[in-house]
Amino acid sequence: MGDAGPMNSADLAQVGVVGMAVMGSNLARNFASKGFRVALYNRTWARTQEVIDQHGSEGDFRASEKLEDFVASLERPRRIIIMVKAGAGTDAVIQQLTPLLEEGDIIVDGGNADFHDTRRREHELAEHKLHFVGAGISGGEEGALNGPSIMPGGPKDFYPVLGPMLEKISAHYEGEPCCTYIGPDGAGHFVKMVHNGIEYADMQFIAEAYDVLKAAGLSTAEISDAFRQWNTGDLDSFLIEITSIVLDQTDPRTGQPLVDIIVDQAEQKGTGRWTVQNALELGVPVNTIAEAVFARSTSGHEALRKAGQAALQGPDRSIAVEDRQQLLSDVRDALWAAKVVAYAQGLDEIRTGSDEFDWNIDISAVVKIWRAGCIIRAKLLDRISNEYAAQNLATLLEAPSVAADLDSAQTGWRRVIGLATAAGVPVPGFSAALAYYDSARDPRLPAALVQGLRDYFGAHTYRRVDDAGSYHIEWSGDRSETRTDA
Ligand code: NBP
C-alpha cells in the first residue's frame, strides 16, 4: 500500500487491535482510557459494531470493516496487537496483514501462543522486515481492561516504539509498570506459559487445602474464613482472595454452597500441559506443575474414577481433629511452602529455557511484573524479586529468607501430608512439593541404585564417588569392573 499520510498525524490511530472478543475489546478500551487513539478490526464486523455501540463513547476509536482500511488508519510505524484465538487464527491474521504492512511496522501477538510458533512467526516476519512481538498477557478479562501484566518478547528495537504504551496500559505495583522487555523471539510467550503453569500448581494447592479442611469437618463458610484470614498475611494473593469469595457463593437454585454443586472435573486449555512438556524437553523437574495438570486429568478421567470407586478400598476421608487451630496453621504452612516450591520450579524452567535459547532473561524483572495484574499476583513475589536481584540463585529455595521460612513451615507441611494420606485424602501437589524439597536437600539420593540397574541391563555405565571416569561391571561374566572412557 502507499503512504498512509503524515506520520503521527492526529487523524491516525496510534495503536490497532485485531480481534474484538473479550480480551481484544477490553485491551482496546484500556488503550482508549489512557488517551490513545485506537483502531479496531474484527473478522466479523458485527462484533466490532457491538463494541462501538456499547463502548464507543469511552475514547477515540477508529473502527474498520476492512483490514485494508484498518491498516490505513494507523500511524507509522504501525503498532498492531492481535488478540484472536491462538494457533490457526493468529496465523490467518498475520497472513492477511503481512502484504499490507511496511518495513518497521510491529505486529504483536497478545494471545496464549505456543512459544515455538512465536519463534517461527518472528523468523518469517523478519524476512518481510516486520517486527513480530510475542507478548504474554495475563489477568483475564478484568486485567485486559484495567491493567494486565504484560510479558513482551521479540527484537529489542521494538521496545522503545511500543514498550512505553504497553507499560502505560499495564497494571502498576507501587508505581512501577507490570510490563518489561523479556527477551528475543519466544521469550515473552515462554514466560507467560510458565506463569500459567505456576497458576495451575497454585490452584491445585488451594484445592488440596480446602479438601483437607473439609475432611477435618470444617464447614464451607469456616474454610472461606480461613482463606480470608490467610489473605491478610504472607499468603496474600489474588487466588487466595478469590477462593474465599468462591467458597462464600451459594447456589442460586438450591441455596447450598456453589462449590458443592459444581461438577468435580477441572478443565484445561493447554498452557499448563505445555509448561510440563517443555520442562521434560529441557530436563527441568517441575513435579508440582505436572501433578496439577495430572490432577485435572484424573478429575476428568471418568472411566478410572468409576472403576476405582467400585473396586478400591481405603480410609473414609475423615480426619480426626484434636486441635483445630493447629490444623489451620499446618494447612497454611503447607500451602505457603508448596507455593514457594512451585515458584522455584517455574523460575528454574525460565532460567533453563533462557540458557537454552539465549534469551538472557532477568528473573528478578520477570517476577517484578507478576506482582500486580496477573492471576498469580501475590505479596510473596515482591520478596522473591528482591532475592533474585540481590544474588545469583541456582534455586529460589536457597534464598536465605525463603530457606528459613521453609524450615519453619515444614513441620506443619509434613503433618498435613501425613494426616491426609492416613485418611485417604489425595494431596498430590503438597506431596510433590515436599518430595522436591527433600530431594533437593538430600545428600545421597537413591539414583545410585538406578544407575546400578541401568548398568546391569543396558551397560549404561556408572560414575564412582571416589574416582573419575565411567565404569561398567561384567554382570554376566566375572563381575569385574572396567573403565569405559579410558
Ligand atoms: P477467543 O480466543 O475466544 O477468540 C475469538 C476471536 O478470534 C474473535 O475475535 C474471532 O473473530 C477471532 N478469530 C478466530 Br476464532 N479465528 C479467526 C481467524 N481465522 N481469523 C481472524 N480472526 C479469528 O478470544 P479471547 O477469549 O478474547 O482471547 C483472545 C486471545 O487471548 C487468545 O489467544 C486467548 O488464549 C488469550 N487470552 C485469553 C484470556 C481470557 O481470559 N479469555 C486470558 C489471557 C489470554 P470472529 O468474531 O470473527 O469469530
Residues whose N, C-alpha, C, O or C-beta is under 5 A from the ligand:
A	BS01	NBP	G19 M20 A21 V22 M23 G24 R43 T44 R47 M83 V84 K85 A86 A88 G89 A92 V93 G110 G111 N112 I137 G140 E141
